[in-house]
């Protein structure tokens, strides 16, 4: 079902850009054969997600129905809920980590390397009264600080940082 919704989303994007797109164009954009796209479109018509109309005797036109749009909207909302839940879990894990570091007398966090969730580190620092410093991967790890390795570090770099005392942000929820 999830791949069907992803295919529906691809069809909707294609039709938005090219309202009279052929099955061939829909198939190419979805990365599937024309025969498979034909079967998918039939299934989507049966589900009420796609509507077919005749442009002329040889050409069909496709449109995403209200039911199809509702399915895409529900998928987006579910994705947002899961994303917010994960972000909340990371925030809780960061705050817990910072509280433990505070109990050990640490007042600053050092981020080694790059991180997509730097904004979450900044927020957790501000809530917990920490300062966030950034250093390069090769800079010395200072045990007086709470040291974290950015999740964008390459595997070998991550391993070296963890061996030197950094927390791996990718395993933060496992701790």
Secondary structure, DSSP 8 states (H G I E B T S, - for coil): -HHHHHHHHHHHHHHHH-TT--HHHHHHHHTS-HHHHHHHHHHHHHHTSEEEEESSSS-EEEEE-HHHHHHHHHHHHHHHHHHHHHHHHHHHHHHHHHHHHHHTT--EEEEES--TTHHHHHHHHHHHT-EEEEE-TTS---TTSEEEE-TTS-HHHHHHHHHTT-EEGGGGGG-
